Amino acid sequence: MRHELHKHPELSNEEVWTKQYLINFLKNHTKHLEIVDKGTWFYAAYRTHEDQPNIAFRAEFDALPMDEVIDLPWASQFSGKAHKCGHDGHTATLCAFALEVDQNGASQNVFFLFQPAEETGEGAIQCVNFIDEEQIDEIYAYHNISGIPVNTVAVKNGTMLCASKGMTISLEGSPAHASQPENGRNPSLAVANIIQKIPHFISTEKNDGLVLCTVIQIDIGEKAFGMSASRGVLRLTIRALYEKELDALQKNLESFSKSEAVKHGLQVTFDYQDEFPETANHKKCANKIRQSALNNGMELLELQEAYRGSEDFGHFSKLTKSAYCFIGNGVDYPNVHTSEYDFKDELIETGVALFKGIIE
């Protein structure tokens, strides 16, 4: 099933085939699950008794806008789309876990949430009503990760992944002949000054002080050597360990950009996308992951700091107890989001065993 998903990748908010394939798969291979179709996403429910805890597990099923360049029997059949983050594997893990629960039962109510659009940060927010509607007591998820030994489970209490968002600063001036730039309003110096100011707003401290700003794109003027530039766009990814620090970084960048706009006679606007909250682990849930890993004979790695990447799973963390962990691909295995990467099929069994241990 993982290979079928890999052959048919769909980008964020385009996962029509993927969602229906998963629903059909679960309908055809289970007897006791209730499938609840919510349009762009869905969940399956194994219900025992109303007075039992409601435990949920989540997987995401969108792909990345990348080409498949390695020779695989299950290679992507669509140019410019590929499962290079392992969401096909996460989804296969959750399906396998659902089959296990359906066949063997559970003493708790278990929910299997299948979510779109994680890569753009737009998916989890579509599903958050699920937490209240089903009165979810706890929710869990994992991600495969390279750089740690294969099948090793990595976890920590508190912030597990950083908050981040994409920030676009647009500056609008007025054109002039290149020989008379003083007759126009060129945004180049303003953009340069904003970039030079970035180091004053950030911190690379690992212990409760991480605040980062990465320049993604600079686009100023047109390729017309007779014209002085009149438009400038600066795109940044801003991130921080906590959302309040992210908000402070955003305000500092906005304030300085506005002052530069005034200084150079420009109009300035801001736009945001790919917004991710911080993902924070509840100690009780993180301990369940630890205990399950130990019970299954898995190596356990205690992370000393939050992972710099982001995950929209944080939307669920705000609403109920939750925990998110990593399962290792191997120390030297290709990283996710690279052309050489493919999900390790053996992690499906590892993930299922880890999830089963949590509900047991």
N, C-alpha and C positions, 0 to 999 in steps of 0.2 A: 504494500500500500504506500509506503514511503517513496518507493521508486516511481509509482504512478503520479504522486503529487509532484515529485521532482520533474517529471516529464512535462507537466502542465502548470508551470508557474504563472501566477497572476499578481499584478502589482497592487499596492494598497488601494482599497476601496473599489477594486475591480474583480474581487474574488467570487464571481458568480458560479463558475464551474466548480471551483474548489469547495465552496460551501455545500452545494448540492451533492457532490461526490461523497463528502463526509457524512452527510445525512443518510444517503442511500446505503453507505457502508455499514453504519451503525444499525439501521433498520434491518438490514439483511443478516447481520451477525449477532444480534442480541434479541432477547425475549422479554426482558423485564425493565427496560429503560424507557422513560418518557422523553420524547424529542420535542423541544419547544423552539419553534422557528421564529426568530425576531427580525427577519428582514435581511439585514447585512451580516447578522451573526446568529448563533444558536447555542443552545446548551442541551445536554442530556441529563436526566435525573434518575437516580436509583433511590427510591423512597422506602424506608422501613416503617418507622413510627414517628408520629408528630412530636413526641417528647424527646426524640434523639437529636444530638447535635447535627447541624447542617455544615458539612465540610465540602469546599469547592476546590477544584484544580483547573488551571487555565493553560491553554496553548494558543499561540498565534499562528495564522496560516498565510500571510502575505509573503511575496518574494521581493527581490531587489531588481532595480533597472540595470542589470549587468548581462554581458554575454557569457554563455557557457563555452569555455575554451579547452577544457580537459575532455579526454575521450572516455565517456561513460556509456555503458549499455542503456542507462536510464537518463541520458542527457536531456536537457531542456529542448523542447521542440519549437520554441518560440524565440526569435532573435530579440536581443535586448532585455530578456527576462530570465532570471535564474534564482534558484533557492540557494543563495550563497551566505545565508546566515543560520541555516539549520532549522527554520520554522517548519519545514516538511518533517523533520525528525521529531520536533517537539509535538507536533500534531499526531504523528504516528504513535508516539509514546502515550499520549492521552487516550487515543483510540484503543490501544492494547490494554491499558489500565481499565478502560470502560468494559472491555470484553471480560477481563478477569473478575471484576466486581459483579457483572451480570451473571457469570457462570458460577461463582463461588459465594456470592452474597457479601454483605457487610453489616456490621452492628450499628452503623450510623447512616444518615442520609448523605449520599455522595452525589455531587454535581460536577459535570464535566463541561467547562465553558470553552467554546471555540470562538476566537476573536479575530477580526480583520485588522488591517492597517496599523500594526505596531510600529513599523518602520518610520512612519510619518507622525507618530504620536496621536493619531486621530481615532484609534480603535477602541481602547479601553473606555474612553469617555462615552462611547456609544453604548457600552454595556453596563455602566455603573448602577442603573436601576435594578439590575439583577440582584445585587447585594441586599437591597431592601425588600424587594418582592419575594425573595426566597429566604429572607432572614438568615443570611449566611453568617455563621459564627467564625469561620476561619477560611482563608484561601491561600493556595500555594502555587508556585510555578518554578521552573528551572530553565536555565539556558546552558547550552554547551559552550565551552570556552577552551581556547588553546593556551599553552604556556604552563599548564599544571598537569601532573600525571594522569593518564587515561583512567577513567572511572572514579577518580578522586572527587569527593564532594566538598565544595568550598562554601563557607557561610560565615556570617558575623551578625551580632546584634546591632540594632540601630540602623543608620543609613547604609544601605547596601550599594545603591547606585545614585549618581548625582542628578540634580535637576538641571535642565538645559533648555534652550530655545534658539531658533534662528532669528537674527535681528537684521533688518534692512534699514539703512539710513540713506534717504534720498535727498539730495541738495539741488535746488533749481536756481540758476542765475539768469544771465542774459547773454546772447552771443555778441561777438564783435569781430572785426577783421583781425587776423593774426598779427598784423603790423601795428595795430592800435588796441591792445588788450585792455588799456585803461578805460576804453569806452564801453566795455562789457563787465559782467560779473562772473568770474571764473571760480568754480568750486574746488579747484585742485589744491590750493593751500589749506583750505578748510579740511578737506579729506586727509591731507598729510598731517595736519595738527591733531586731528582726532586719533589717527593711528599712533602718533608719537605719545599721546596721552594715555593710551591703554595700559602701559606698565604701571602707572600710578594707581590704577583701579583694581589690579588683580593681585592675587597671592597664590603661590605654589606650595604653601605650607601643607603638609600632609595631615597634621593632626587638627581637625576641626577648623581649618582655615582655608581650604581650597576654593579659590575663585579664579576662573580662567576666561579668557576672551581670545578666540582664534579668528584671524582674518581669513575669510573664505573667498571673497572676490572683490576686486576694485574695477569699476567701469566708469571712466571719465571721458566725456566728449565723443567726437566722431573722427573717423579717418578722413579728415579734410584739412590739409595743411594751411589753407587760407583762413581758417576759422579758429577763434579762441573758444575753448570748451565752455559750455554753459550748463551742462548737466553732469552730476556725479552720483554714483551709487556705491555704497560701501556695505558689504554683507559680512556679518560676523556670526559665529556661534558662541554664545555666552553660556557658561555653566558654573555651578557652585555646589558645594556639599549640601547646602540647605536652601530652600526656596527664598527665605528672607534675605540671604546674602545675594542670591540671584536677582531679586527685586532691587536691592541696593545698587548692584552693578548696572542694571538697566537704567535706573534713575540717574546715576552718575554719567553714563554715556549720553543719555538724552539731554541732560542739563548742559554738558559741555558742547554737544553738537548744536544746541540752540544758541549758545553764546557765540560760537564760531559763525553760525549763520547770520547773526546780527552784525558781527564784526565785518563780514565780507558782503553784506547786502544780499543774502540768499534766503530762499524759502526752504524749510526743512520738514520732512515727514518721516514717520516711522511705521514699519510693518513687521509683524511677527508670525512665524510659522514653526512647525515641528516642535511644539511645546511639550516638554516632559516634566512631570513633577519629580521630586526626590522619591526613591523607593526605600522605605524604612521597614526593617524587620522587627516584629514583636518578639520579645525574648522567649515567651512560651512556645510560639510557633517555630522559632529557630531551634529551640531545644528538641522539638519533635523531629526536625530534620536530622539533627545530630544523633539522636537516639536510634532513628531508623537506619542511618548510615552505619552506626556501630553494630546494630543487631544483624545487619546484612554483611558484615565483614568488609565494608568499604573503608578506604582511607579517608580520613576527615582532615580538612585543612581549615584552620581558623584564620580568616582574613584579618589583617591588622589595620586596613584602611578601606574605604569605599572604592568601588570600581568607578573610574572616571566616566564611563559611558552612561547612557540613560535608558530608561524603560518606562513605558506608560502603565505598567503594572502598579506604579505608585498611586494611581487614581483609586485602586481597590484598597491600598494600604491606609488611605485616609478614612475609609468607611468601616473597616472591620479588622480584626487581628489577621496578620498575614506574614508570610515569609517567602523569600526568593533565594535561590541558591544556584551555584554553578556546578556542572559536572564536566570533568576534564577530558579534553580530546587527546591530550598528550603534550609533553613539553615542547617538542619540535614539530607538532602538527601545524599545517597552514592555518592562519588566522581566519576567522569569519570575515566576510566582506572582501575577501581576496579571490582572484581568479582560480587559484589552485585548490580552494576549499571544497569539500563535500562532507555532508554529515556522516559520522561514523554510525553504522547500523547497530553495532553492539551497545551503543548508549541507550537504545530503546529498552532493552531488558534491564539495564541499570536504573533508568528512570522509573520503570514500572515497579521494580522492587522497592525503590525509595518511597514512592507514593503509597504502595501497599503497607509499608511499615508505618507510615503516618496514621492511617486509619485503623491500624491494628493496635 
